[in-house]
Amino acid sequence: MHKKEHQKQTEKKPAYKKSQEEHETIDWDKLGIGKFDVMNLTIETMQSALVQYKIAGYPPDLLVNIPKNACRSYDYHKAPELIQLGRERMAAALDRFEESRNSSGPLAI
């Protein structure tokens, strides 16, 4: 083998390396969400799946849901508002439950 041919072969990059270099990196500014938001959404998805699994295995008599958009991960300052929201939703759910003696399933409110 000649020296020039050997140099050409060593200069060629393997196909897998070439394809890795061609991938673009994620431009977080264009997405409008940050890395923390992506991580947080991933954790929420996992928690949601686990909750659904547990509820299916052990259905509650009454379940009161709070909307996901009521707060974000670090909204500790909203604790009094969220506690009040929980109390209001629980009172309404208990009133409905006492009226009908039925929770209308685990995802009633």
C-alpha atoms as an extended CHARMM CRD file, in Angstrom:
* protein
*
       109  EXT
         1         1  MET       CA              0.0000000000        0.0000000000        0.0000000000  PROA      1               0.0000000000
         2         2  HSD       CA              1.3280000000        3.4190000000       -0.8670000000  PROA      2               0.0000000000
         3         3  LYS       CA              1.7480000000        6.1460000000        1.6710000000  PROA      3               0.0000000000
         4         4  LYS       CA             -0.8460000000        8.4130000000       -0.0010000000  PROA      4               0.0000000000
         5         5  GLU       CA             -3.5010000000        5.6670000000       -0.0610000000  PROA      5               0.0000000000
         6         6  HSD       CA             -2.8980000000        4.9310000000        3.6260000000  PROA      6               0.0000000000
         7         7  GLN       CA             -3.2730000000        8.6260000000        4.4850000000  PROA      7               0.0000000000
         8         8  LYS       CA             -6.5760000000        8.8280000000        2.5830000000  PROA      8               0.0000000000
         9         9  GLN       CA             -7.9500000000        5.8040000000        4.4280000000  PROA      9               0.0000000000
        10        10  THR       CA             -6.9460000000        7.1410000000        7.8380000000  PROA      10              0.0000000000
        11        11  GLU       CA             -8.3670000000       10.5790000000        7.0170000000  PROA      11              0.0000000000
        12        12  LYS       CA            -11.8160000000        9.1460000000        6.2340000000  PROA      12              0.0000000000
        13        13  LYS       CA            -14.1180000000        9.2470000000        9.2130000000  PROA      13              0.0000000000
        14        14  PRO       CA            -16.2930000000        6.2570000000       10.0130000000  PROA      14              0.0000000000
        15        15  ALA       CA            -19.9550000000        6.6400000000        9.0030000000  PROA      15              0.0000000000
        16        16  TYR       CA            -21.2150000000        6.6760000000       12.5900000000  PROA      16              0.0000000000
        17        17  LYS       CA            -18.9220000000        9.5690000000       13.5650000000  PROA      17              0.0000000000
        18        18  LYS       CA            -19.8980000000       11.5210000000       10.4890000000  PROA      18              0.0000000000
        19        19  SER       CA            -23.6110000000       11.1710000000       11.2740000000  PROA      19              0.0000000000
        20        20  GLN       CA            -23.0540000000       12.2160000000       14.9060000000  PROA      20              0.0000000000
        21        21  GLU       CA            -21.3260000000       15.4140000000       13.7950000000  PROA      21              0.0000000000
        22        22  GLU       CA            -24.1000000000       16.2810000000       11.3500000000  PROA      22              0.0000000000
        23        23  HSD       CA            -26.7890000000       16.3610000000       14.0670000000  PROA      23              0.0000000000
        24        24  GLU       CA            -27.7320000000       19.8450000000       15.1330000000  PROA      24              0.0000000000
        25        25  THR       CA            -27.7450000000       20.8350000000       18.7450000000  PROA      25              0.0000000000
        26        26  ILE       CA            -30.9990000000       21.9340000000       20.3400000000  PROA      26              0.0000000000
        27        27  ASP       CA            -31.5390000000       25.6850000000       20.2840000000  PROA      27              0.0000000000
        28        28  TRP       CA            -33.4090000000       26.1830000000       23.5690000000  PROA      28              0.0000000000
        29        29  ASP       CA            -34.1690000000       29.8210000000       22.7670000000  PROA      29              0.0000000000
        30        30  LYS       CA            -36.1440000000       28.8110000000       19.6680000000  PROA      30              0.0000000000
        31        31  LEU       CA            -38.1550000000       26.2560000000       21.6630000000  PROA      31              0.0000000000
        32        32  GLY       CA            -39.2290000000       28.8460000000       24.1960000000  PROA      32              0.0000000000
        33        33  ILE       CA            -38.5170000000       26.5190000000       27.1220000000  PROA      33              0.0000000000
        34        34  GLY       CA            -35.4060000000       25.9810000000       29.1200000000  PROA      34              0.0000000000
        35        35  LYS       CA            -33.5650000000       22.8550000000       30.1380000000  PROA      35              0.0000000000
        36        36  PHE       CA            -35.1460000000       23.0430000000       33.5850000000  PROA      36              0.0000000000
        37        37  ASP       CA            -38.6080000000       23.1000000000       31.9970000000  PROA      37              0.0000000000
        38        38  VAL       CA            -37.8080000000       19.9840000000       29.9850000000  PROA      38              0.0000000000
        39        39  MET       CA            -36.5240000000       18.2270000000       33.1010000000  PROA      39              0.0000000000
        40        40  ASN       CA            -39.5950000000       19.3090000000       35.0560000000  PROA      40              0.0000000000
        41        41  LEU       CA            -41.9770000000       18.0800000000       32.3390000000  PROA      41              0.0000000000
        42        42  THR       CA            -40.1620000000       14.7490000000       32.3150000000  PROA      42              0.0000000000
        43        43  ILE       CA            -40.5720000000       14.3630000000       36.0730000000  PROA      43              0.0000000000
        44        44  GLU       CA            -44.2530000000       15.3610000000       35.8790000000  PROA      44              0.0000000000
        45        45  THR       CA            -44.8500000000       12.7540000000       33.1760000000  PROA      45              0.0000000000
        46        46  MET       CA            -43.2480000000       10.0650000000       35.3120000000  PROA      46              0.0000000000
        47        47  GLN       CA            -45.2190000000       11.1020000000       38.4010000000  PROA      47              0.0000000000
        48        48  SER       CA            -48.4690000000       11.1390000000       36.4400000000  PROA      48              0.0000000000
        49        49  ALA       CA            -47.8910000000        7.5940000000       35.1870000000  PROA      49              0.0000000000
        50        50  LEU       CA            -47.1170000000        6.3730000000       38.7110000000  PROA      50              0.0000000000
        51        51  VAL       CA            -50.2210000000        8.0790000000       40.1310000000  PROA      51              0.0000000000
        52        52  GLN       CA            -52.4590000000        6.5340000000       37.4770000000  PROA      52              0.0000000000
        53        53  TYR       CA            -50.9700000000        3.1190000000       38.2490000000  PROA      53              0.0000000000
        54        54  LYS       CA            -51.5690000000        3.5270000000       41.9910000000  PROA      54              0.0000000000
        55        55  ILE       CA            -55.1130000000        4.8310000000       41.5270000000  PROA      55              0.0000000000
        56        56  ALA       CA            -55.9480000000        1.8760000000       39.2900000000  PROA      56              0.0000000000
        57        57  GLY       CA            -54.6670000000       -0.5320000000       41.9370000000  PROA      57              0.0000000000
        58        58  TYR       CA            -56.1680000000        1.2390000000       44.9460000000  PROA      58              0.0000000000
        59        59  PRO       CA            -59.1420000000        3.3340000000       43.8080000000  PROA      59              0.0000000000
        60        60  PRO       CA            -60.0080000000        6.0800000000       46.3050000000  PROA      60              0.0000000000
        61        61  ASP       CA            -63.5390000000        6.7860000000       47.4980000000  PROA      61              0.0000000000
        62        62  LEU       CA            -63.1210000000       10.4150000000       46.5400000000  PROA      62              0.0000000000
        63        63  LEU       CA            -60.3860000000       12.1030000000       44.5480000000  PROA      63              0.0000000000
        64        64  VAL       CA            -59.9830000000       15.8520000000       44.2240000000  PROA      64              0.0000000000
        65        65  ASN       CA            -57.6950000000       17.1030000000       41.4720000000  PROA      65              0.0000000000
        66        66  ILE       CA            -55.9270000000       20.4460000000       41.3890000000  PROA      66              0.0000000000
        67        67  PRO       CA            -55.1630000000       21.8690000000       37.9050000000  PROA      67              0.0000000000
        68        68  LYS       CA            -51.5380000000       21.5200000000       36.8120000000  PROA      68              0.0000000000
        69        69  ASN       CA            -51.3850000000       25.1770000000       35.8370000000  PROA      69              0.0000000000
        70        70  ALA       CA            -52.2670000000       26.3100000000       39.3770000000  PROA      70              0.0000000000
        71        71  CYS       CA            -48.5610000000       26.5950000000       40.1860000000  PROA      71              0.0000000000
        72        72  ARG       CA            -45.0880000000       25.5990000000       39.0860000000  PROA      72              0.0000000000
        73        73  SER       CA            -42.2870000000       23.7530000000       40.8790000000  PROA      73              0.0000000000
        74        74  TYR       CA            -40.7840000000       26.6840000000       42.7550000000  PROA      74              0.0000000000
        75        75  ASP       CA            -43.9680000000       28.6460000000       43.5240000000  PROA      75              0.0000000000
        76        76  TYR       CA            -43.6560000000       28.1670000000       47.2760000000  PROA      76              0.0000000000
        77        77  HSD       CA            -44.9600000000       31.6880000000       47.7900000000  PROA      77              0.0000000000
        78        78  LYS       CA            -48.3250000000       30.5080000000       46.4050000000  PROA      78              0.0000000000
        79        79  ALA       CA            -48.8550000000       27.9970000000       49.2230000000  PROA      79              0.0000000000
        80        80  PRO       CA            -51.7070000000       29.9250000000       50.9380000000  PROA      80              0.0000000000
        81        81  GLU       CA            -53.5740000000       30.2910000000       47.6220000000  PROA      81              0.0000000000
        82        82  LEU       CA            -53.1420000000       26.6030000000       46.7870000000  PROA      82              0.0000000000
        83        83  ILE       CA            -54.2810000000       25.5120000000       50.2360000000  PROA      83              0.0000000000
        84        84  GLN       CA            -57.4130000000       27.6360000000       49.7990000000  PROA      84              0.0000000000
        85        85  LEU       CA            -57.9980000000       26.1870000000       46.3250000000  PROA      85              0.0000000000
        86        86  GLY       CA            -57.6960000000       22.6740000000       47.7570000000  PROA      86              0.0000000000
        87        87  ARG       CA            -60.1470000000       23.4660000000       50.5420000000  PROA      87              0.0000000000
        88        88  GLU       CA            -62.6980000000       24.9190000000       48.1170000000  PROA      88              0.0000000000
        89        89  ARG       CA            -62.4640000000       21.9680000000       45.7410000000  PROA      89              0.0000000000
        90        90  MET       CA            -62.6550000000       19.4860000000       48.5990000000  PROA      90              0.0000000000
        91        91  ALA       CA            -65.7290000000       21.1740000000       50.0760000000  PROA      91              0.0000000000
        92        92  ALA       CA            -67.4760000000       21.0840000000       46.6920000000  PROA      92              0.0000000000
        93        93  ALA       CA            -66.5270000000       17.4340000000       46.1470000000  PROA      93              0.0000000000
        94        94  LEU       CA            -67.7540000000       16.4580000000       49.6340000000  PROA      94              0.0000000000
        95        95  ASP       CA            -71.0510000000       18.2820000000       49.0760000000  PROA      95              0.0000000000
        96        96  ARG       CA            -71.5920000000       16.4090000000       45.8090000000  PROA      96              0.0000000000
        97        97  PHE       CA            -70.5850000000       13.1340000000       47.4290000000  PROA      97              0.0000000000
        98        98  GLU       CA            -73.0090000000       13.6050000000       50.3330000000  PROA      98              0.0000000000
        99        99  GLU       CA            -75.8500000000       14.5730000000       47.9910000000  PROA      99              0.0000000000
       100       100  SER       CA            -75.4980000000       11.5950000000       45.7020000000  PROA      100             0.0000000000
       101       101  ARG       CA            -73.5420000000        9.1720000000       47.9020000000  PROA      101             0.0000000000
       102       102  ASN       CA            -71.4450000000        8.6350000000       44.8200000000  PROA      102             0.0000000000
       103       103  SER       CA            -68.0730000000       10.0570000000       43.8630000000  PROA      103             0.0000000000
       104       104  SER       CA            -68.7200000000        9.5210000000       40.1280000000  PROA      104             0.0000000000
       105       105  GLY       CA            -65.4970000000        7.5910000000       39.8470000000  PROA      105             0.0000000000
       106       106  PRO       CA            -61.9620000000        8.4040000000       40.8610000000  PROA      106             0.0000000000
       107       107  LEU       CA            -61.5780000000       11.4270000000       38.5820000000  PROA      107             0.0000000000
       108       108  ALA       CA            -64.7290000000       13.2750000000       39.5970000000  PROA      108             0.0000000000
       109       109  ILE       CA            -63.0590000000       16.5910000000       40.4270000000  PROA      109             0.0000000000
